[in-house]
């Protein structure tokens, strides 16, 4: 498997806010999920193609990206990243090499009409 080149430190100029999910019971046996802002992270955003997701009887085409951040142990696929008005759902988190310096988040940009 070929590894992606490590973006230089100066390329990590995009400001992200890590949003963590907060789930509360809805009173009917389910949960209401909202996201609360967490720490500010700096990273590099690179396109990774498109992803088709079935939703409500139709197929949405979402832009996919790779976000390279400094290594963190608390990243997982329940979180999302915010960059201004844009929101990115984290689908997977990988470590590009054995050195443990970076984490690569494989994300999909969420459509704006679904945002609170």
C-alpha positions as CSV (number, residue, x, y, z in Angstrom):
1,X,0.0,0.0,0.0
2,X,1.4,3.3,-1.0
3,X,1.6,6.0,1.6
4,X,0.5,9.5,1.0
5,X,3.2,12.1,1.2
6,X,3.3,14.0,4.4
7,X,2.1,17.6,3.9
8,X,4.7,20.2,5.1
9,X,4.0,21.9,8.4
10,X,3.3,25.2,6.6
11,X,0.5,23.5,4.5
12,X,-1.5,23.0,7.7
13,X,-3.0,26.4,7.6
14,X,-6.7,25.5,7.7
15,X,-8.4,26.1,11.1
16,X,-10.8,23.3,12.2
17,X,-12.9,23.0,15.3
18,X,-13.3,19.5,16.5
19,X,-17.0,18.9,17.3
20,X,-17.9,16.1,19.8
21,X,-21.4,14.5,19.9
22,X,-23.6,15.0,22.9
23,X,-26.6,12.6,23.1
24,X,-29.6,13.1,25.3
25,X,-32.7,10.9,25.6
26,X,-35.7,12.1,23.6
27,X,-38.3,10.6,25.9
28,X,-39.4,8.1,23.3
29,X,-36.6,5.5,23.6
30,X,-34.3,7.3,21.2
31,X,-31.7,10.0,21.5
32,X,-31.2,13.5,20.3
33,X,-27.7,14.1,19.0
34,X,-26.1,17.6,18.9
35,X,-22.5,18.6,18.5
36,X,-20.6,20.8,20.9
37,X,-17.4,22.7,19.9
38,X,-14.1,21.3,21.3
39,X,-10.5,22.2,20.7
40,X,-9.2,24.2,17.7
41,X,-7.0,22.2,15.4
42,X,-4.8,23.2,12.4
43,X,-4.6,20.8,9.5
44,X,-4.2,20.3,5.7
45,X,-7.2,19.6,3.6
46,X,-6.7,17.5,0.4
47,X,-9.4,16.2,-2.0
48,X,-10.0,12.5,-2.1
49,X,-12.9,12.1,-4.6
50,X,-16.6,11.7,-4.1
51,X,-18.8,9.3,-2.2
52,X,-22.4,8.3,-3.0
53,X,-24.6,7.9,0.0
54,X,-28.2,6.6,-0.2
55,X,-30.5,8.9,1.8
56,X,-34.3,9.0,1.9
57,X,-35.0,7.3,-1.4
58,X,-32.3,9.2,-3.3
59,X,-28.5,9.1,-3.6
60,X,-26.5,12.1,-2.3
61,X,-23.1,12.6,-3.8
62,X,-20.7,14.0,-1.2
63,X,-17.2,15.4,-1.6
64,X,-14.6,13.3,0.2
65,X,-11.4,14.7,1.7
66,X,-8.3,13.8,3.7
67,X,-7.5,16.0,6.6
68,X,-4.0,15.7,8.0
69,X,-3.6,16.8,11.7
70,X,-1.0,16.4,14.4
71,X,-1.4,13.2,16.2
72,X,-4.3,12.9,18.7
73,X,-5.5,9.9,20.5
74,X,-9.1,11.1,21.0
75,X,-10.2,11.2,17.4
76,X,-12.9,8.8,16.3
77,X,-15.7,8.4,13.7
78,X,-18.4,9.8,16.0
79,X,-16.9,13.3,15.8
80,X,-16.9,15.9,13.0
81,X,-14.7,18.8,12.0
82,X,-16.0,22.3,11.3
83,X,-14.2,24.9,9.1
84,X,-16.3,28.1,9.1
85,X,-19.8,27.2,7.8
86,X,-18.5,23.8,6.4
87,X,-18.9,20.6,8.3
88,X,-17.0,17.4,7.7
89,X,-18.2,14.0,9.1
90,X,-15.2,11.9,10.1
91,X,-15.6,8.4,8.6
92,X,-12.2,6.9,9.5
93,X,-9.0,7.9,11.3
94,X,-5.7,6.4,10.2
95,X,-2.0,6.7,11.1
96,X,0.0,7.2,7.9
97,X,3.3,5.9,9.3
98,X,4.7,4.1,12.3
99,X,6.2,7.3,13.7
100,X,2.9,8.5,15.3
101,X,3.4,12.2,14.3
102,X,0.2,12.6,12.3
103,X,-3.4,11.4,12.0
104,X,-5.3,11.4,8.8
105,X,-9.0,11.8,9.0
106,X,-11.0,10.5,6.0
107,X,-14.0,12.9,5.9
108,X,-17.1,13.7,3.9
109,X,-18.4,17.2,3.5
110,X,-22.0,17.3,4.9
111,X,-24.7,19.1,2.9
112,X,-25.6,22.4,4.3
113,X,-29.4,21.8,4.5
114,X,-28.9,19.1,7.1
115,X,-27.0,21.3,9.5
116,X,-28.6,22.8,12.6
